[in-house]
Amino acid sequence: MECACPPRPDYARIIKEQFEAAVPGIRLETSPATLPDIWARVEKEQQVGQYLWDVYMFGPTIEMFALKDKGGFESFRDYMVGPDVGAESDWEGGYERAFLDREGKYVFAFWLNVTSDLSVNRDQLPDARLRTFDDLLSPDLRGKIVWQDPRGGGNGVSFLAAAYNYRGREGIQRLLIEQQPLLVRGAGESAEQLVRGTRPISLPSASKDTLVQFEQAGVNLKLDDIPVADIPAVSNGGQAPAVFKNPPHPNATKVFVNWLLSAAAQDTLARELLQNSTRKGIPVYFPTRKPEPGVQYFHTQKEEAMTTVLREAQRTARELVP
């Protein structure tokens, strides 16, 4: 079966190896779902009657929801048929939280992480107070921030959406212009700037997998992950599986979905990729990004948020920083 999988080889490899080990009779072919190019490609294929893909296994984008509105996906619920998927009650917040699309049936999210947080290198900034958005705007921090470029895709987008949702155009203008952040393309480059102290604050916090190489090299990391308390937001951690229209291997796709949502797979993927699963009973593998009970979070990757708040936030960011 064909998977439009994350363009990160480590993610794609783990998904492929774990699935094929659990279901030896099915081979999972992984191709990089480069964003946003994958959506234009799939739409053109479908327009001429070519249905080449079974599942999508990367993060949601505005273009993804546009393809959904054109009929580009099957109902994911129709593929949640195996015994290992569990009941709706097995998922924190039920399906209302899990499905990102307005219809509540096409785009499923099984991870949930706080995304309005940052990392600070305490070797460089041992006493810096960074609890609120206004703290982040201190003149003392000008030129000290690295941000995964929010004008495109990636983790930096959710932080931008959170900032815009709570503080509007003025807030992101001050952050993008006055604070002179270094905008980088990937999480790895952001982590390098943070760890080396070149830019001792990263937006959002550094993902754990990007720090492994430094830990293995014996670098003594003195990093704090801090939630920005007055712009609380969550995202789905870069995994929003969906089933493409007319998948060429529908039965294999049902087997894949059953495996993917099983307790065993959720535990393995969360552990290997250092994420927090919303399936109940799975250990917390990224505690600093675990949503706190009782906090009302803005979900940056729900369709309503992406097609309104995020769209406007990115448009504004591109105007401010062409």
Buried (B, 14 or more C-beta within 10 A) or exposed (E): BBBBBBBBEEBBBBBBEBBEEBBEEBEBEBBBBEBBEBBEBBBEBBEEEEBBBBBBBBBBBBBBBBBBBEEBBBEBBEBBEBEBBBEEEBBBEEEEBBBBBBEBBBBBBBBBBBBBBBBBBBEBBEEBEBEEBEBBBEEEBEEBBBBBBBBBBBBBBBBBBBBBBBBEBEBBBBBBEEBEBBBBEBBBBBBBBBBEEEBBBBBBBBBBBBBEEBEEEEEEBEBBBBBBEBBBBBBBBBBBBBBBBBBBBBEBBBBBBBBBBBBEBBBBBBEBBBBBBBBEEBEEBBEBBBBEEEEEBBBBBBBEBBBBBBEBBBEBBEEBBE
